[in-house]
Each structure stands twice: as C-alpha cells, then as structure tokens.
Amino acid sequence: MSATGLAVEDLLHPLLGKYLRGPGWLRTAAGAAYARLPKRVRLGAAYDDFRRAIAATREASRAEAYASAKLAETLAWTLETVPAYRPWRHLLAQLSDPQAVLAQLPITDKLHIKHAPDAYLSRGMPRSAALATFTGGSTSTPMRFFLQKHVTRPKEHAFVDDFRARVGADDGDVVLALRGRSIAGAERGEPLWAYEPIRRHLMLSCDHMEHRFMRAHARVLAQWRPTYIEAFPSALYPLATWLETHPLPQFTRNLKGVMLFSENAYGFQVEKFRRVFGCPVVAHYGHSERALMAGTQPGDERYFFWPQYGWLELVDAQDRPISEPGRLGYVVGTSFDNRVMPFVRYRTGDLAMLGEREDPRLPGHRVLERIAGRLQEFVCCADGRLVSITTLGTAHFPELCALEAIQYEQERAGEVRLHVVSAERLDPRVARRIARAVEEKLQGGCRVAVARVPHIERTPRGKARMLVQHLDLRRELHAHLTA
C-alpha cells in the first residue's frame, strides 16, 4: 500500500520532543488546535486505507488471501530493488507461491543490517521517503533503520486503534498514560503530571512512582477520572500495589479497560491489574522495526497476530519452522508496507511458543501461546539450565507482593542478585526467606542475594527491565532449543 496523502504527523514528528517538554500552556494551546484537525489530515490517507483493509478482512479466508497477496507484493519489491537480495532475484519467477519463495530466503537479524545498512535499503525509493529511527535501548545492539514516511506510522496508528477497540476505547476518552514519559519540571518540584490534549492523555511522571508520591498521584486521578489506562506494566504496577491498600473508587469505578504496551506483561502483573482495577486487561506486542504486531484478547492472554500487518514465522535453532504447539522458538517476521527498508524473515529477538487453537473472535490471526521475551530475559543456572524470568515474579513469592519494584541481575552463572525497592526497611529475616524461596523456584540452580535499593534504573525509553543479564547465553539457548 502506497501513501495517497501526506501525514501531517510525520512532517511534525521531529518537533514531538520539544512539544512534550514544553510548558503546559504551550501544550494546551498547540495540542488543542492540532487535535481539532481530522484524523485523515493528521495521519494522512494511508490511515483510512489501513482501517478499511482491516474491516474488509475480518473473515479468515479474506484475511489469509490478503496476507498472501501482501507477502507476494513485499517479496517482489524486495527481490527487485534491495541489493542484499540480488542473489535471490531469480525467485521472482516463482512468486505464484510466495510462501515457498519466502522459505528459500535467509533469516536476517540486527547484526546483518548494522554491518551493511545500505544493502537493505530499496533502490526504488527516494531518500526523501525514508524516516530514520532506532531500535530501543533494552538490548545490547541498538540499530538505526528506516521506516516509510506517510505510511508506516499511519499504519501503526490504524492497527493500535483496532487493538484499543478490543476494550471499547476511542478518541473521546481521557486516558491515564504511564508509558515511560518524564514530566518536564517534576524534578524542580513542579506538578508530577501533565495533560496532553492531542491524544487526551493524562500523564503521570514515571520517574516518581515510589510510595511517597502516591497520594499526590491519587489527587490527580480523583480529579480527572480517566476511563482507560495505557501503560508500561512496570510503571503501572507500583500504582496498582498502592491502590490495593489505599482504594480510590472515584478513579477505579470509572475504568473500562487497561492496555499494556512495550514490555512483557507478566502474569502476576496482569492478575493484580484485574483485581485492583476491575476491568478487562489486554497486552500489546510490537517492536520498533514494525515487522509484526499482536495483542491479547479480554479473557485470553495468548497473543494474536494481525495477518494484515506482517507475516509471522516461528523457527527453531536451525531456522526450521516450528509447527507443534508448546515448543519454544524464535519469532521471525516479514514486514508489509515498508518499501524504504523491507524487513524479510527478520529475527525479532523474541522467543515464544505456538498456540494450539485460534479464537473465533479473531479469524485468520495466528496465535502464540506466550511470548517468553528475549534471550537476556533468562536466568542461567550453574548446570546451564535457562529459566525464564516470567517464573520469578512476585506472584510466586508472597513476601515480594508488598514491594514497590524488583529487579534481578546476573553476572555469573549460578548466582543472582535480587534488588528490591521498599518504603520500609527490609528485615534481614524477610530477605533470607525471599532468597530461599527464589532458590527453591530455581531448583537449587542459583545462589540468591537480596538487597534493598533506593530505586531501579529505567532504559532511555523509560522501560524497566525485570532482569539485567550480563551473560552471553547464546550457547545455552541453542542447547535448550535443540534438546
């Protein structure tokens, strides 16, 4: 799909940081004026095109036909115009079966593109169509790459709006936004919140989610009474923990849905959000490269991949397709609709398991049972076993439930440090009980040391990491996937 109209939002995107850091009066005036523009003007004609495509392919057969046609279109463009794929150009004659052609192409990852970025840029698009961006700071190999102006970001909005509709959210709702933003002036003692009128976001400072700031946050929530929440799970969890013991019905009784973004949503977090907020909780999956997008459903925590967005594969350590449910593998995606730098068989870095059945509410959507996270989200035991950090959350250890935040850190196999943030002094006896409980959960594979810390550092994009893994686990993971 090519752009049929400019997206004002892409033209103004370089000014976003200044807008968000600007004084409140500027955000109010400029944001309110911009918000009055119709979405087709702000996001361009491509936004409407993608919304229509989603609506027209709700049936499984139509979704599958659309995805197959988009795959063929993407591969034809890539083989014809991207230098890295010149050796496979002869496959153009076989595109009547795009899946067979796809299977003959190599799997790529960040390192391939970092080493030869120009080779992955299409020669069929002008540089003026390229929107430079970077992968996030949560991995050790950040990468500069390119999206397509007036197409990629409008497409993202179209599919995120489809995700938000799963809990009934629309543009008229005031949303509590806890997505890693710092609030300008908060460090100088100014208000810990701001209102962004374009998306109707009430933003609380994610740098001030400790216990001592919660009463100030509560006053703002009681005043504004947002009806939806969009949040990083790690930013919302301290607020939910505080509200569990300090109920605020003026806020929580109005809530209709919680949408989680950008980080792994761990089971213990989702359970608490449902309990405290009393509404459906859904989680979104995506990444900076925009090759794939998925989301959970109310009442179903599996991840459903939009067939209209990109082509999903799950492969093992030898890059062979995984077709049996329950087997862990690498998530691989082929992007649609980025003619500047198409991502073909791109290893996202995430690990997941194939689901057994589809959901009748989402025909044609492939499903992954769970997304286990990236390689650096596994703890390495002394015997080489890898344990997903998802099994070490607070729900498994009652002593951790009252803590404001936790983070594991590993520098040597068989040894783990657990950092905890607590409003109260950590009793040494409690620390020992926590350490023993975690050691038992790891089946004796690690010695655990527990220490109280004043706060836990976030990534430059405001994300929190539940595990800081300093080890290179590629060899252990290969053994794990081939066992």
Summary of the structure (lengths in Angstrom):
residues: 483
radius of gyration: 22.9
end to end distance: 42.3
largest distance: 69.8
contacts: 1579
relative contact order: 0.11
helix: 40%
strand: 23%
